[in-house]
Amino acid sequence: MFKPQGIITPILTPLTAEEKFNEKELRSQINRLIDAGISGIFALGTNGEFYAFSKEEKIEIIKVTVDEVKGRVPVYVGTGCITTQETIELSKIAKELGADVLSIISPYFAGISQDDLYRHFSSVAEAVDLPILLYNIPARTGNNIDYTTVKKLVKYENIIGIKDSSGNFDNTLKYIENTDPRLSVLAGSDSLILWTLLAGGTGAISGCSNVFPELMVSIYQLWSQGKIAEANEAQKKIRPFRNVMQMGNPNSVVKRAVNLLGYPVGPGREPSNCNKPEIDAALLKVFELYK
């Protein structure tokens, strides 16, 4: 079964000034990231503003991503929706369009129990024959996927791992230590990439890799070479940028940063655009540290 590893980019979705999907720039960003050495392209993740697009727009974004990647790296697609039925429907479409891996976020907004989560993920795993990576981001969904639930889901061979964006390293450790060794655990918080690798994780889905792909890739490469001190230095370099991310919606700040680097990826879809003078000034100041 497929094993996710390395630095995977939850690629942002470029838009025009009118907030229309910018296919040309998405293709450009895919090639920029692959050339930088990333290990996978993840369309329609949080950094890709999956929550902001219609079903029809999502289908177009998936089509373009698969077409441009051309099998050079695995294509991950975020197909999680609020309801199980919608999630299964979009997941089947993603499979037909050529996705390699599905990323399934836990349902959001609705108040649900661990039993509800188990039924949800079980139903998707039974309905769609593709590798599935669970996505835990409790600050956005209102629920944490408990390690005991993950342990029960191991019965489904196509559930291959989990991305933990809880920011709680103890939660990540529970996934690594108390579920099943065959599951891949990936860091979803960029500040915890090296520590997740050292604890037994297999990589990261790194929002910051949209901005600094070579730097983020170097954390994984240095770790894999046993150069832990050097990997730690690379890990520490992202702290100033991470601090700026807290000045607005984090994935919108990432998108603004890529614009300021000279790539026309456009605005975040309103209302989560972060085109503010104080954020721009802070980002430009941080960029000076990376020269």
N, C-alpha and C positions, 0 to 999 in steps of 0.2 A: 504494500500500500504506500501511496505517496507520503513523503516525509518533508514537511515545510522546515526550511532552515535558512540561515543567513539573514541579510537585511532586505526586507520586502517593503516597497514603497506604496503607501495608500495614496495613489496619485490624485492630485487635485484635478478638478474638472474645469478646464478653461472656458470662459464665457466672453462674449462680446460686450461692449458697453451697454447694449440693450438687453443683456442677460440671456442671450441665445447661446446654445452650445457651439463652441469654436473647435470644430473637428481638426482643422489644420494645426492649431497649437497643441491639441492633445497629442497628435502624432509626433510633433516636435519634442514635447516633453517626454514621451515614451522613449524616444531614441536617446535623448540626453541622459536619462536615468540608466538605461541599459549600458550605454557607453561608459558610465561611471562605475559600473560593476555591481549594481544591485541584483538581488537573487530572485526577484519576482515583482510583477506589477499587479497592484490590487486596485481594481476599479470599484467605484461606488462604496468606498469606506467613509468614515467620518470626515476625513480630509477631502474626500471627493464630493462632499455635501449630498450624500445619498438621500437625505431627508427632504431635500429641496426640489427633487425632480419627479415628474410624472412617470408613469409606467412606460409610456412611449419614448420619452427622453432617455430613460434608463436602458431600454432596448438598443437605441442608437449608440449610446456610449459604450455598451458592451460590444456591439458589432465592430465599432472602430478600434477599440482596444485590442480585441482578438486579431483583427486584420493587420494592425500595425506591428504587434509583437511578433507575429509570424513564428511562434514556437521557440523563440530564442530564450525565453524564461517562462516559468509558469504564470498563468493569468488567474488571479484570485478575483472573485466577484462577490460583492456584498449583496445578498438577496433577502436579508432579514426584514420582515414587515411586522406590523402590530399583530396581525392575525396569522394563524397557522395556515389557513387556506391560501391567503395571498403569498405567503412565504414559499409554499410548495409550488404555486403557479409560476412565480418569478424564477425560482430555482430550476424548474424544468426548462424554462425558456433559456436561461443562462447555459444550461447543458447543451441544448440544441445549437446555440450560437458558438460553442467551442470553449467555454470556460473549463479550466483544469481543476479548480478548487472553489468551493462555496464558503463564504464567510457568513455565518448566521448570528447576528446580534440577538440578544434576548429581547422579547417584545417590550416595548416602551409605552409609557403613559398609563396603560392599564395596570392596576394593582394585581399582581399574580404571586402565587406561592411556588415553592420548590417542586411540588407535585405538578403544578401547571407547567413549569419550565420543562420538567422531565417529559410530560406528554407532548409538548410542543416539539422539542428536539427529536424525540423518538419518531414522531409522525413524519417529520422532514427526512430523517435518515432512512425510514422505510420507503418513502415515496420517490426519492431521487438517488440514483446510483452514481454519486460523485463523492470524492473526499470532502468532508465537512470540517471546517475549523470553527469552533464556537467562539463567540466574541463577548467578553465580559467588560462592561463599562457602566458600573452602577450609578455614577454621578449623572449620567445621561438617561439611563433607563429606569432608575428607581428600584432596581433589584440587583442583587449579587448572585451569580451562579455559584452555589455552594459546592465545595469540593466533593461532598457526599453525593450530590446530584451528578456531578461529572463522573464520579466513580461508577455509578449505576449505568451511565450512558456508554461505558466502555464496551458493553455487550454488542454495540453496533460497530462493526469493523470499519465502516466508512466515516465514523467520527474519529478524526486523526489527531485532534489536539485542541488547544484553546489559546486565544490571545487574551491576556489579562491587562486591562487598562484601568484597574481599580486604583493603582498607585500605592497599594498596600502590599509590601513585599512579603509579609507573612501569608497573605492570601495566595500569592504566586507560589510560595514554598509549599503550601498545602496541596496545590495542584501537582507539583513536581514529586513530592514525597508520599502523598497519601491517595493517589488515584491509580495509575497504571503506568509502568515504564514505557509502554509503547506509544503513549500519548506525547505529542510535542507541545511544549509550553513556550509561548512566545511573549516577549515583553511588549506591552502596548504603551507603556510610559517610557519615553526616551531616556529619562534619567536613570532607569533601572536596567538598561541593556546589558552592561557588563556583569552586573550582579546576578541577573537571571541566567546568563551563560555559565557563570562560575558555579551556580547552584544546580545546574543540570538542564537548563532550558536550551532550546535549539536555535534561537535567533530573536528577531524583533520585527514588528510592523511599525515602521518609524516615520511619523509625520515629518520630523525634521529632515528626513532624507530628500524631501522635495526641495529643500533649501540648500543643504550641504550634503549631497549624496556621497561624495568621496570621503568626507570625514566620518559619516555614519558607517559606511562600508569598512573603513579602516578599523573601527572598534572590533568588528567581527573577525576581520583578517588577522589582526594582531593577537586577539584571544586565541584563534585557532593555531597560531604559530607558537603559542606559549609565552608570548611577550606581554605579560600581564601589566607590568608597570607602564609600558607604552600604551597599552589599551586603556588603562586608567586615565592617562593624560588626555587621550582623545575623548574619552567619556566626559571628563571635566570641562572640556572646551565648549560644550553645548549649554552649560549652565546660564551664561549671560543671555543667550537667545531664549532659553526656556523662561527666564524671568520676564522678558518682554511679552511672551505669549499670554501671560496672565493679564495683560492690559486690555484684552478684548476677548471675543470668542476665539479660543486658541487656533482652530483650523482656519479661521478667517485671517488671523494674524500671519499664519504660515503663507497663505495665498498672497497677502499684501507684500510679504517679504520677497516672494518670487518675482512679483511685479517690479519691485525696487531693484532687483538684480538685473533687470533688463529684459525679462521674458513677458510678453503680453498675454498673461493668463486671465486678465480681466478682474472684475469685482467678484466678491462673494454675493450670492443671491440674497437680496434683501429679505428680512431686515438685518441679516448678520454680516453686513459689509463693515470692514474696519479701515476705511479710508479716512483716517484722522491725523492731523498734523503732529500730535504728540506721539502717536504710535510710529509714524514715519521717522520722526527725529530719533526716537529710541532705537529703531531698527538700523538706521544709518550709522548711529554711534556704535552699535554692536558689530556691524559689518567691518568696522575699522580693526576689530580684534582678530579678524580672520585673514587679514592680508599678509 
